[in-house]
């Protein structure tokens, strides 16, 4: 058996193992999804009871103490928050179940298509350069898609969705207090205004995370300048963006790659670096686009961190490093514990239309 045939057999074995693990995980997620839906029904019933009590309170508004009124409002707010969170969890589990189902179907298709091929009887080995990247690409694309969907679901649940729940509750409180306690109503309206502003800011940041429209309309430099400023405001970490380069458009894939690298590195800094200052620099010299992200955080052991990332199969920098390589570039990470981190991305610069 040639080396290529052995690699194909090993790939099929990995697919079978992955298929078995996926089936087990799918069963576990299915059970959790059912339990979450049952809890959603229980909380929905509890909310209906509380709303019935609230209607009774409203019909006797003048005879019930403010403490009792506040108690029922607080109880409804808590239960609605729990219901909202549980619905979000149920939706996440249902989405994961659907993704696992699609992934399992994909593995079944791979095994059914390639399973007819018997490596021991083949006269020639498969084309190794074409086969090996195909395996890695499929797995990485699937993992990247699922990881990104989970990240977005978490961001929506923990950010705008939760804040909007508070906005709705506060609006209902203001509506009920307008006739009975105008002063309290004005206070609640001030709180409502603050909540709406928070929701707007979080939503704006989320949109910028997904795909900033400025990147398509104005190009890389204005987009990075604005994104770094927004990130600094959101994280309260001092950050600045510098570029002395002549502003011109790069190829779309090059601009997206640079933006995603900056985005990923800044997210890692916010989560792990404990930095007080960050510097993002972009150099465009007509042949190479160089992006440098430096922070004064706690630093880390690069080799150890990358080894753990490979072991955990986390994507992050590993994925964008692969993307840089596919574009003929490099992504270098320099860091020493206690001395900050420096990330340098170099990719070929291909100018697009202005």
N, C-alpha and C positions, 0 to 999 in steps of 0.2 A: 504494500500500500504506500503510495507516494505521500509526501508531506501535505499537498493540497487535499488529497482524499481524506487524510486523517483529520485535517482542520474542518472539513465539511461534516464528517461524522461527529466530531466534538461539538460543532455548532448545533447539530440536530439533537444531540443529547442535552445540551443546555436548553434548547427550546422545549423539549419534553419536560425537563425538570421545572422550568419556568411555568409551563402550562399547569403542572400539578400544583405548584405553589399558588398560582393565580386562582385556581379552582377552590382551594382551601380558603384563601383570603376572601374570595367572592362569597362563599358560604357564610363566613364570619360577618362580613359587612352586611349581608342580607338580613341576618338575625338582628344586628344592631339597628338597622334601618327600621325593621318591624317594631322593635322596642321603642325607638324614638317616635314613630308615628302613633303608637299607643299612648305615649306620654303626652304628645301634642293633643290628642283627643281628650285626655284627662284634664289638661290645663285649659283647654278651650271650654270644657264643661264648667270648670271652676270659675273662669272669667265670666261666663254667662250668669252664674249665680251671683257674683259680685255686682254685675251690672244691674241685675234685678234688685239687689239691695240698694244700689245707688238711686234707682228710680223711686224706691220707697222713701229714701232720704230726701230727694228733691221734692216729693209731694208734701213733705212735712218740714220743709227747709227752715221755717221760722221757729219751730219747736225743738229743734235738735241743736245741741251745743256745737261750737266750732271744733272742739277737740274730736268729737265723734265724726264730724264731717271730714276733718283732716285725716282721721284714721281710715275711713272708707276710701278716700282718694289715694292715700299711700298704699293701701292694700291692692287697689286696682292697678296702680302704677307698677308695683312689684310683680303682680301676677301677669300683667301684660308684658313686662320685660322678660319674665321667664318663658312665657309662651313664644315671644318673638325669638329668643335665643334657641329654644328647643326646635322651633320651626326651621331656623337656620341650620341647626345641627342635622335635622332630618333631611333637609335639602342637600347638605354636603354629603351625607352618607348615600343618599339616592344618586347624586351625581357620581360619587366614587364607584357605586355599584354599576352604573351604566358604563363608566370608563373601563372598569375591570371586565365587564361583559364584552366590550368592543376589543379590548386587548386580548382576551381569551379567544375571541373569534379570529383575530389576526394570527395568533399563534397556531390555531387550528388550520388556517389557510396555508401558513408556511409549511407545517408538517404534512399536510395533505399533498401540497404541490411538490415539495422536495422529497417527501417520503417514498415516492415511487422510484427515486434515483438510488441505485445500489452502488456505493463507491467502490466496492470490491470487484465489480464487474466492468467498471468503466475503463476504456483503453487509455484515456488521458486524464490528467488531473484538471480540475476546474481552474479557471483563471483566477489565481490567488489575489492579485492586486484589486480586481473588481469585486471579488467575493468578500474579502475580509472587511473593507470599509463599508460594504452594504450592510453586513451584520451590525457593525458598530453604529452606523447611521440610523438604522431602524430603531434600535434600542434607545439611543440618545434622543431621537425625535419624540418617541412615545413618552419617555421619562420627562423630557422638557415640557411637553404639552400638559401632562398631568400635574407636574409641579407648579406650572404657571397658573393653571386653573384653580388649584388648591390655594395658592397664594392670593389670587384675586378674590376668591370666595371669602377668605379670612379677612382681607382688607375691607371688603364691602360689609361683612358682618360686624367687625369690630369698629368700623369707622362710620361712614354715612348712614348705614341702616340703623345702627344703634342710636345715633344722634337724632335721626328722623323720628324714631319712636318717642324720644323725650319731647321733641317738638310737638308732636300730636297730642301727647298727654298735657303739656303745658297750655296748648291752645284750648283744650277742653276745660281746663281749670279757669283760664281767663274768661271764657264764655260764661261760665256759671257764676263767676264772681262780679261781673260787670254791674249787675243790678243790686247786689247785696253788700259788696265791700269794694268800692271803686279804688281805694288806696291800695289794697292788696292786689287788685287786678292790675294796677299800674306796675307794681313790683314784679308780678309774674310776666307782664309784657316785656319788661327789661330783660328778665331771664330768657324769655323766648327769643328776643332779638340776639342775645349772645349765642344761644344754641344754634340759631339759623346761620349766624356768621361762622361758627365752628364747622357746621355741616358744609357750608360753601367752600371753606378753605381746604377741608379734607377731601372733598369731591374734586376740587381743582388739582390737588396734588395727585390724586388717583388717576385723573385723566392724563396728567403729564407723565405719570409712570407708564401708562399703557402705550401711548403713542402721541407725543406732542405734535399738534398741528403745525406749530412753528417750524418743525424740522422739514416738513414738506414745503411750506410757504416761504420761509426766510433762509433756511439753511442751518448748518451746524453751529457756527459761532454764536449767533443770537440765541439759539435754543439752549446751548450749554450755559451761556451766561445767565439766562433766566432760570434754568433748572437748578443751578448751583445756588442761586439766591433763594429760591423757594425751599430747597432742601435745608439751607442754613436757618431759615425762619421756622421751619417745621421741627428741626432737631435741636435748635438753639445752640448749634456748634458754629463757631466763626469759620466762614469759608469764603474764598475768593477765586474768581476765574480770570485768567490772563491769557491774552493772545495778541501778539504784535503782528500777526500774519495778515497779508492782504486777504480780505474776505472774498471768497469765491466758492462756488458749489463743487462738491465732490460727487462721485457716483453715489446713487442712492444706497447701495449696499455698504459702501464705505462709511457714509454718514451714520447709518443705523448701527454699524458695528462700534464706532467710536462712542456713540451715545449710550449703547447698552453696556459697554465696559465701564464708563463713568458711573452710570446708574448702579451697576452691580457693586463696584468698589465703594461708592458712597453708602450704599445700604449696609455693607459689611462694616464700614467704619462706625456707622450709627449704632450697630448692634454690639460690636466687640471691642473697638479700638480704645474707647474712653479718651478720645482726642479732644483738644480744646481749639485746635486750628487745623484747617485743611486748605491745601493749595492745589488748584486744577489748572494746568497749563496746556495749551494747544499750539503746536508749531506746524505750519503748512509751508513747505518750501517748493512745491510744484512736483516733487517726486515721491516724498514720504510724508505721511501724516503721523506726527508723533504726539502722543497724549501722555502727560505725566500727572499722576495723582499722588500727593504727598500728605502725610499726617504726622502729628506729634504724639500719637497715642502710645499704648503700652507695647506695641510690636508683637511678634510671634516668631516661632521657628518655622520657616517656610517649608522645608522638606517634610517635617513632621505633620504640618497642617495639610499639605497636599496628599501625603500618604493616608491620613485619616479620611480625607475627602474621597479618595479613591475607594477606601475600604467601606465607607458608608454609602458610596455611590451618589454622593451629593453632586449637583451640577455646577451652579454658580460659576466661579472663575475657571473651572476645568472646561466648561462648555464654551465660554467665550475665548479661552485660550485656543481651543480647537478651531473655533470660527476664524480667529486671527491667522492661524496656520493655513487654513484652507484658502485665505486671501493672499497667501504668500508673505504674511507678516509674523511678528513675534509679540509675546506678552511676557514681560519679565517682572518678577516680584522680588524686591529687596527689603528685608526686614530683620531686625535684631531685637530680641526681647528688651523692653525698656527704652528703645531708641526710635520708635516710630516705624513707618512703612512707606515705601516708594514703589509705585506700580508704573511701568512704562510700556505703552502700546505703540508699536510701529507697524503701519500697514502701507502698502503702495498707494499712492495718491493718483486717482484718475479723475480728472475734472469732468464734470457734466456741463450741461448747458446752463448759462446764467439765467 
